[in-house]
Amino acid sequence: MKKLITLLVLLVLMVGCANQPTPPVNVDIEDIVSAIKDEYKDDYAPSMEYDEDYMVERLGIEKAWVEAFFGEGPMFSMSSDEFIIIKASAGNVDKVLAAMQEYQRYLKEESFQYPMNMPRVQNAELVSNGDYVAFILVGAFFEYPSDGSEWNEQDEIDFIKAQFKRGVDVFNSFFE
């Protein structure tokens, strides 16, 4: 009988421990930025760092919603490369994510994009994990056949998605 009671107590303790929420992951976004840049190396081409004013005015994200911010994008409209990562302040990740979804919608539907950039913009990745949100629009450019052969649009899209997935995988690796 003692063994049965001891077993039940242990079982209750194990179930209680299993239901405990995992503590939130605390990552320095500079570590993520460094890992992203290391992953892409020469394929990382944003040329201008964004500041808090850009975050507020262009992205629609209030300073109070943010604990840490990093963003880089194109200096000239000829390029589309952009990388943004935000650590939302407590309770604000939904607001940050909604603002970034609106920004992504704007890029896809309203912003001026050169035709060569449209497939990249249309397939940009917006990912989140815990209090972190990342927008990934970086990677190598698809090389069109130079031998006069025809190219397949789906091949280009698959290539672009694979490029952006590299960044998504690096981002996600910090939360495993």
C-alpha positions as CSV (number, residue, x, y, z in Angstrom):
1,M,0.0,0.0,0.0
2,K,2.9,2.4,0.8
3,K,4.4,1.7,-2.6
4,L,1.1,2.5,-4.3
5,I,0.7,5.8,-2.4
6,T,4.4,6.7,-3.1
7,L,3.8,5.9,-6.8
8,L,0.7,8.1,-6.9
9,V,2.5,11.0,-5.2
10,L,5.3,10.7,-7.7
11,L,2.9,10.5,-10.6
12,V,1.1,13.6,-9.4
13,L,4.4,15.5,-9.0
14,M,5.5,14.5,-12.5
15,V,2.2,15.6,-14.1
16,G,2.4,18.9,-12.2
17,C,5.9,19.5,-13.4
18,A,5.0,18.6,-17.0
19,N,2.2,21.2,-17.1
20,Q,4.5,24.0,-16.0
21,P,4.9,26.6,-18.8
22,T,8.4,26.8,-20.2
23,P,10.0,30.1,-19.3
24,P,10.3,32.6,-22.2
25,V,13.5,32.5,-24.2
26,N,15.6,35.7,-23.8
27,V,17.8,36.2,-26.8
28,D,19.9,39.3,-27.6
29,I,18.7,40.3,-31.0
30,E,22.2,41.3,-31.9
31,D,23.1,37.5,-31.7
32,I,20.3,36.8,-34.2
33,V,21.5,39.6,-36.4
34,S,25.0,38.3,-36.3
35,A,23.9,34.8,-37.1
36,I,21.7,35.9,-40.0
37,K,24.6,38.0,-41.5
38,D,27.0,35.1,-41.1
39,E,24.5,32.7,-42.8
40,Y,24.1,35.0,-45.8
41,K,27.6,36.4,-46.0
42,D,27.8,38.2,-49.4
43,D,24.2,37.5,-50.1
44,Y,23.2,39.9,-47.3
45,A,22.7,43.2,-49.2
46,P,20.7,45.7,-47.1
47,S,22.6,49.0,-47.3
48,M,21.0,51.3,-44.7
49,E,20.3,50.9,-41.0
50,Y,16.8,51.8,-39.8
51,D,16.4,53.9,-36.6
52,E,13.5,54.2,-34.2
53,D,11.9,57.0,-36.2
54,Y,11.7,54.6,-39.2
55,M,10.2,52.0,-36.9
56,V,7.5,54.4,-35.8
57,E,6.8,56.3,-39.0
58,R,7.2,53.6,-41.6
59,L,6.4,50.4,-39.8
60,G,3.7,51.8,-37.5
61,I,5.3,50.3,-34.4
62,E,5.2,52.4,-31.2
63,K,8.3,52.6,-29.1
64,A,6.5,51.4,-26.0
65,W,5.8,48.1,-27.8
66,V,9.4,47.4,-28.3
67,E,12.2,46.2,-26.0
68,A,14.8,45.9,-28.8
69,F,14.8,46.7,-32.5
70,F,17.1,46.1,-35.5
71,G,16.4,46.9,-39.1
72,E,18.3,47.3,-42.3
73,G,17.0,47.9,-45.8
74,P,17.7,49.3,-49.2
75,M,19.1,52.8,-49.5
76,F,17.7,53.0,-53.1
77,S,14.5,51.7,-54.5
78,M,16.3,49.5,-57.0
79,S,16.9,47.0,-54.2
80,S,14.4,45.2,-52.1
81,D,16.7,43.5,-49.5
82,E,15.4,44.1,-46.0
83,F,15.9,42.5,-42.6
84,I,14.0,43.5,-39.5
85,I,13.9,41.9,-36.1
86,I,12.0,43.1,-33.0
87,K,11.8,41.9,-29.5
88,A,8.4,43.1,-28.3
89,S,8.0,44.4,-24.8
90,A,5.8,42.4,-22.4
91,G,2.3,41.9,-23.8
92,N,2.9,43.7,-27.1
93,V,4.0,41.0,-29.5
94,D,0.5,40.9,-31.1
95,K,0.6,44.6,-31.8
96,V,4.1,44.3,-33.3
97,L,3.1,41.3,-35.4
98,A,0.0,43.1,-36.7
99,A,2.0,46.2,-37.6
100,M,4.5,44.0,-39.5
101,Q,1.8,42.2,-41.3
102,E,0.4,45.5,-42.4
103,Y,3.9,46.6,-43.5
104,Q,4.2,43.3,-45.5
105,R,0.8,43.8,-47.1
106,Y,1.8,47.4,-48.0
107,L,5.0,46.2,-49.7
108,K,3.1,43.5,-51.7
109,E,0.1,45.6,-52.7
110,E,0.9,49.3,-52.7
111,S,4.7,50.0,-52.8
112,F,6.6,50.7,-55.9
113,Q,8.7,47.7,-56.8
114,Y,10.8,47.0,-59.8
115,P,9.6,44.0,-61.7
116,M,12.7,42.0,-60.9
117,N,12.0,42.5,-57.2
118,M,8.3,41.5,-57.2
119,P,8.8,37.8,-56.7
120,R,11.1,38.5,-53.8
121,V,8.7,40.9,-52.1
122,Q,5.8,38.6,-52.7
123,N,7.6,35.7,-50.9
124,A,9.2,37.6,-48.0
125,E,9.0,35.8,-44.7
126,L,7.4,37.2,-41.5
127,V,8.0,34.9,-38.6
128,S,7.6,35.1,-34.8
129,N,8.5,33.1,-31.8
130,G,7.7,34.2,-28.3
131,D,8.2,38.0,-28.1
132,Y,10.4,38.1,-31.2
133,V,9.3,39.0,-34.7
134,A,11.5,38.9,-37.8
135,F,10.9,40.1,-41.4
136,I,13.3,38.4,-43.8
137,L,13.7,39.6,-47.4
138,V,17.4,38.8,-48.0
139,G,19.4,36.3,-49.9
140,A,21.0,35.5,-53.2
141,F,19.2,36.7,-56.4
142,F,17.9,34.2,-58.9
143,E,20.2,34.0,-61.9
144,Y,18.3,33.9,-65.2
145,P,19.7,31.6,-67.9
146,S,22.3,33.4,-69.9
147,D,22.4,30.8,-72.6
148,G,19.2,31.9,-74.2
149,S,17.2,29.0,-72.7
150,E,13.8,29.7,-71.2
151,W,13.4,30.1,-67.5
152,N,10.6,28.7,-65.4
153,E,8.9,31.1,-63.1
154,Q,8.3,28.4,-60.5
155,D,12.0,27.7,-60.4
156,E,12.6,31.3,-59.6
157,I,10.0,31.3,-56.8
158,D,11.3,28.0,-55.3
159,F,14.8,29.5,-55.3
160,I,13.6,32.7,-53.6
161,K,11.7,30.7,-51.0
162,A,14.8,28.6,-50.3
163,Q,16.9,31.7,-49.8
164,F,14.4,33.2,-47.3
165,K,14.1,29.9,-45.5
166,R,17.8,30.1,-44.7
167,G,17.1,33.1,-42.5
168,V,13.9,31.6,-41.0
169,D,15.9,28.5,-40.0
170,V,18.6,30.6,-38.4
171,F,15.9,32.7,-36.5
172,N,14.1,29.6,-35.4
173,S,17.3,27.9,-34.2
174,F,17.5,30.4,-31.3
175,F,14.2,29.1,-29.9
176,E,14.7,25.4,-30.0
